[in-house]
């Protein structure tokens, strides 16, 4: 099976493309349908609400179909959703974006499990490489799509991505693998109520809130950055996608560098440092008006954001042990809930205060919240073992 893992990595490159496609095409869709920022933000909400539902259902689908075929089903749904966006009106497009998000939610967990279960002796390294594959797709898609959309129809571009998704889905579904053991689902309120210590309960709640805020903030910045760069006239129209690539490219750099930093620093402290760096980057991108400092701020913010999620998940797993597997089934979807709410809030703030700079300020405020939460997590971990 290991010699076929490249299919999973290719699938995750396409996940990075599909997950971030809405950002570079949003200015075109807003112009075509005369959307204000509040209504444009609803597209992000539709995508990530679909992802929440897809993630919740993915465990059942894996038990029925296996990891690879569940992932193939998700990519089929992603393909259908993307293909439909270009031929839809504003209302129908929300359903197509929902379908895209639903497919993302269905397929992300199965691919992750397939890759890590296939290489149990190096699962952490395998997961990091897979995450880097996602960043490659996310970082390269925006400038390519922005360049092509000026020279070809949007529908043709979306069709090409849809066909590539279908091809990888076919490869994933070609063979049926043996099913891995899956833990029984757990109710969140019951899990917290049965925690053996107040410290453990507080740790679970803080991690949950951090994931909600962080994933929503990263999604919001990544989704709105192309529109933000266009509003500020930072780059020529043909190069406007470079703004999104700057952000996601920084995520890639930061995630590749994080394992080396972790040899010298504990994970919890790295997350706090990363959150502080993200605040500095967002502050620069919100307050600056020239291209170089704004793009530099986005790059610094991306570097800061990079290590927060994977390192938090590692801390979560280390502290809770086997319970982390059961709890992950409801904690991970909270990230998608954040991704449905925070980008919408950024659009609403932009509309209310007549400037997307105010929307990006919402992301800055969220980065400050992540800092505060992580500071409390470190204080909590010093008090005693969270798994106690």
C-alpha positions in Angstrom: 0.0 0.0 0.0 2.9 2.3 0.8 3.9 2.7 -2.8 0.4 4.2 -3.5 0.6 6.9 -0.8 1.4 9.4 -3.5 -2.2 9.3 -4.4 -3.1 10.6 -1.0 -0.6 13.4 -1.3 -1.8 14.3 -4.7 -5.3 14.3 -3.3 -4.3 16.7 -0.6 -2.6 19.1 -3.1 -6.0 19.2 -4.8 -7.7 19.7 -1.4 -5.5 22.8 -0.9 -6.5 24.0 -4.3 -10.2 23.4 -3.8 -10.2 24.6 -0.2 -8.8 28.0 -1.3 -10.4 28.5 -4.7 -13.2 30.6 -3.4 -10.7 33.3 -2.3 -9.3 34.2 -5.7 -12.6 33.9 -7.6 -14.6 35.9 -4.9 -13.9 39.3 -6.5 -15.2 38.0 -9.9 -18.3 36.4 -8.3 -19.0 39.6 -6.3 -18.9 41.7 -9.4 -21.0 39.2 -11.5 -23.7 38.9 -8.8 -23.4 42.4 -7.3 -22.6 41.0 -3.8 -21.7 43.2 -0.9 -19.1 41.9 1.6 -21.7 40.6 4.0 -23.4 38.5 1.3 -20.0 37.4 -0.1 -19.1 36.2 3.4 -22.1 33.9 3.3 -20.3 31.8 0.7 -17.6 31.0 3.2 -20.3 30.2 5.8 -21.9 27.8 3.3 -18.6 26.1 2.5 -17.6 25.5 6.1 -21.0 24.5 7.4 -20.9 21.8 4.7 -17.5 20.8 6.0 -18.8 20.6 9.6 -21.5 18.1 8.5 -19.1 16.2 6.3 -16.6 15.8 9.1 -19.2 14.6 11.5 -20.4 12.0 9.0 -16.9 10.9 7.8 -16.4 8.4 10.6 -19.5 6.5 9.7 -18.6 6.6 6.0 -15.2 5.2 6.8 -16.7 2.3 8.7 -19.0 1.5 5.7 -16.6 2.2 2.8 -13.0 2.2 4.2 -10.7 5.2 4.3 -9.9 5.4 0.6 -13.4 5.0 -0.8 -14.8 7.5 1.8 -12.2 9.9 0.6 -13.1 9.2 -3.0 -16.8 10.0 -2.3 -15.7 13.3 -0.7 -13.7 14.2 -3.7 -16.6 13.4 -6.0 -18.7 15.8 -4.0 -16.0 18.4 -4.2 -15.8 18.0 -8.0 -19.6 18.4 -8.3 -19.7 21.5 -6.1 -16.8 23.3 -8.0 -18.3 22.5 -11.4 -21.6 24.0 -10.3 -20.4 27.3 -9.0 -19.5 28.7 -12.4 -23.0 28.1 -13.9 -25.0 29.1 -10.9 -26.8 32.2 -9.7 -26.0 33.7 -6.3 -28.5 31.5 -4.5 -27.7 28.2 -6.2 -24.0 28.9 -5.8 -24.4 28.7 -2.0 -25.7 25.1 -2.5 -22.7 24.3 -4.7 -20.3 25.8 -2.2 -22.0 23.8 0.5 -21.5 20.7 -1.6 -17.8 21.6 -2.0 -17.4 22.0 1.8 -19.3 18.8 2.5 -16.9 16.9 0.2 -13.9 18.5 2.0 -15.3 17.5 5.4 -16.0 13.9 4.2 -12.5 13.4 2.6 -10.0 15.1 4.9 -10.2 12.7 7.8 -10.1 9.5 5.7 -7.0 10.7 3.8 -5.2 11.6 7.0 -6.0 8.3 8.6 -5.1 6.3 5.5 -1.6 8.0 5.4 -0.9 7.8 9.1 -2.2 4.2 9.5 -0.1 3.1 6.5 3.1 4.4 8.2 2.6 3.8 11.9 6.3 3.9 12.7 6.5 7.5 11.4 3.0 8.7 11.6 3.9 12.2 12.8 6.3 12.8 10.0 3.8 11.4 7.5 1.1 13.7 8.8 3.4 16.7 8.5 4.4 15.9 4.9 0.7 15.4 4.0 -0.1 18.8 5.5 2.8 20.3 3.5 1.1 18.9 0.3 -2.1 20.8 1.2 0.0 24.0 1.6 1.5 23.5 -1.8 -1.9 23.4 -3.4 -3.1 26.4 -1.4 -0.1 28.5 -2.1 0.1 27.9 -5.9 -3.6 27.9 -6.8 -4.3 31.6 -6.3 -1.8 33.1 -8.7 -2.6 30.4 -11.3 -6.3 30.9 -11.1 -6.0 34.7 -11.0 -3.8 34.6 -14.1 -6.1 32.2 -16.0 -9.4 33.9 -15.1 -8.2 36.9 -17.1 -7.6 34.7 -20.2 -10.3 32.0 -20.0 -13.8 31.6 -18.6 -14.2 30.8 -15.0 -16.3 27.8 -15.8 -13.4 26.2 -17.8 -11.0 26.7 -14.9 -13.4 25.2 -12.4 -14.1 22.3 -14.8 -10.4 21.5 -15.1 -10.1 21.3 -11.2 -13.2 19.2 -11.1 -11.8 16.7 -13.6 -8.6 16.4 -11.7 -10.6 15.7 -8.5 -12.5 13.0 -10.4 -9.3 11.4 -11.6 -7.9 11.2 -8.1 -11.2 10.0 -6.7 -11.1 7.1 -9.3 -7.6 6.2 -8.2 -8.6 6.2 -4.5 -11.6 4.1 -5.1 -9.8 1.5 -7.3 -9.0 -0.8 -4.4 -10.6 -1.6 -1.1 -8.4 -1.7 2.0 -9.1 -3.4 5.3 -10.9 -1.2 7.7 -9.0 0.2 10.7 -10.5 0.0 14.1 -12.6 3.0 15.0 -13.5 4.1 18.5 -17.1 4.6 19.5 -18.4 8.2 19.1 -18.5 10.2 22.3 -20.9 12.9 23.4 -19.0 16.1 24.3 -21.0 17.0 27.4 -20.6 13.4 28.7 -16.9 13.4 28.0 -16.3 16.6 29.9 -18.6 15.5 32.8 -16.7 12.3 33.2 -13.3 14.0 33.3 -11.3 12.9 36.3 -10.2 16.4 37.3 -11.2 20.1 36.9 -7.8 20.7 35.3 -8.6 18.1 32.6 -12.0 19.6 31.9 -10.7 23.1 31.6 -7.9 21.8 29.3 -10.4 20.2 27.0 -12.6 23.3 26.9 -9.7 25.6 26.2 -8.3 23.4 23.4 -11.8 23.3 21.8 -12.2 27.1 21.9 -8.6 27.6 20.5 -9.3 25.3 17.6 -12.6 27.1 16.9 -11.0 30.5 16.9 -7.7 29.5 15.1 -9.2 27.6 12.2 -11.8 30.3 11.6 -9.1 33.0 11.7 -6.8 31.2 9.2 -9.7 30.5 6.9 -10.9 34.1 7.1 -7.5 35.6 6.3 -6.9 33.1 3.5 -10.3 33.6 2.0 -10.4 37.4 2.1 -6.8 38.2 1.4 -7.2 38.4 -2.4 -10.2 40.8 -2.1 -8.3 42.8 0.4 -5.3 43.2 -1.9 -7.5 44.2 -4.7 -9.3 46.8 -2.6 -6.0 48.3 -1.6 -4.7 48.1 -5.2 -1.6 46.4 -3.9 -0.7 44.5 -7.1 -1.6 44.5 -10.8 -4.8 42.6 -11.6 -2.9 39.7 -13.2 -0.8 39.3 -10.1 -3.4 39.8 -7.4 -3.4 36.1 -6.5 0.1 36.5 -5.2 -1.3 38.0 -2.0 -3.0 34.7 -1.1 0.1 32.8 -2.2 2.2 34.9 0.2 0.0 33.9 3.1 -0.2 30.2 2.3 3.4 30.0 1.2 4.3 31.3 4.7 2.2 28.6 6.2 4.2 26.0 4.2 7.5 27.5 5.3 6.4 27.7 8.9 5.2 24.1 9.0 8.4 22.8 7.4 10.4 24.7 10.0 8.3 23.8 13.1 9.8 20.3 13.6 13.3 21.8 13.9 12.1 24.5 16.3 10.4 21.8 18.5 13.8 20.2 19.1 14.7 23.4 21.1 11.3 24.5 22.5 8.3 22.8 24.0 5.2 22.6 21.9 3.0 24.8 24.2 5.6 27.6 24.2 5.9 27.4 20.4 2.2 27.8 20.0 2.2 30.9 22.2 5.2 32.4 20.3 3.5 31.6 17.0 0.3 33.3 18.1 2.3 36.4 19.1 4.0 36.4 15.8 0.6 36.1 14.0 -0.6 39.2 16.0 2.4 41.2 14.8 1.9 40.2 11.2 -1.9 40.9 11.3 -1.3 44.3 12.9 1.1 45.3 10.2 -1.2 44.1 7.4 -4.2 46.0 8.9 -2.4 49.3 9.6 -0.1 49.5 6.5 -1.3 50.9 3.2 1.7 50.1 0.8 2.1 46.8 -0.9 5.4 45.8 0.6 4.5 46.2 4.3 1.0 44.7 3.8 2.4 41.6 2.0 5.2 41.4 4.6 2.5 41.5 7.3 0.6 38.7 5.6 3.8 36.6 5.3 4.7 37.1 9.0 1.1 36.3 10.0 1.3 33.1 7.9 4.6 32.1 9.6 2.9 32.7 13.0 -0.2 30.7 12.1 1.7 27.8 10.7 2.6 25.8 13.8 -0.5 26.6 15.9 -2.9 23.9 14.7 -0.6 20.8 14.3 1.3 21.6 17.5 -1.9 22.1 19.5 -3.2 18.7 18.2 0.0 17.1 19.3 -0.3 18.6 22.8 -3.9 17.5 22.9 -3.0 13.9 22.0 0.0 13.8 24.4 -2.0 15.0 27.3 -5.2 13.0 26.8 -3.7 9.8 25.4 -6.3 7.3 24.1 -9.2 9.7 25.0 -8.0 12.1 22.4 -9.1 9.7 19.7 -12.7 9.7 20.9 -12.8 13.4 21.7 -11.4 14.4 18.3 -14.6 13.3 16.7 -16.4 16.4 18.1 -13.5 18.8 18.6 -12.3 18.8 15.0 -15.7 19.9 13.6 -15.5 23.0 15.9 -12.7 24.2 13.6 -15.1 24.1 10.7 -17.7 25.9 12.7 -15.2 28.7 13.3 -14.4 28.7 9.6 -18.1 29.2 8.9 -18.6 32.0 11.4 -15.4 34.1 11.4 -15.0 34.8 7.7 -18.7 35.8 7.6 -18.1 38.1 10.6 -15.1 39.7 8.7 -17.4 40.4 5.7 -20.1 41.8 8.0 -17.7 44.1 9.7 -16.4 45.3 6.3 -19.9 46.0 5.2 -20.9 47.8 8.4 -17.8 50.0 8.7 -17.3 50.4 4.9 -13.9 48.9 4.6 -12.4 45.5 4.4 -9.6 46.7 6.7 -12.1 46.5 9.5 -12.8 42.9 8.4 -9.2 42.1 8.7 -9.2 43.7 12.1 -11.6 41.0 13.2 -8.9 38.5 12.3 -6.4 40.5 14.3 -8.7 40.4 17.3 -9.1 36.7 16.9 -5.3 36.2 16.9 -5.2 38.1 20.2 -7.8 35.8 21.6 -5.6 32.8 20.5 -2.7 34.3 22.4 -4.8 34.7 25.5 -6.2 31.1 25.3 -2.7 29.6 24.8 -1.3 31.6 27.7 -4.1 30.1 29.9 -3.3 26.6 28.5 0.4 27.0 29.5 -0.6 28.2 33.0 -3.0 25.2 33.3 -0.3 22.7 32.2 2.1 24.0 34.8 -0.6 23.4 37.4 -0.7 19.6 36.7 -1.2 16.9 34.1 -4.4 17.5 32.0 -5.0 13.8 31.8 -5.2 13.4 35.5 
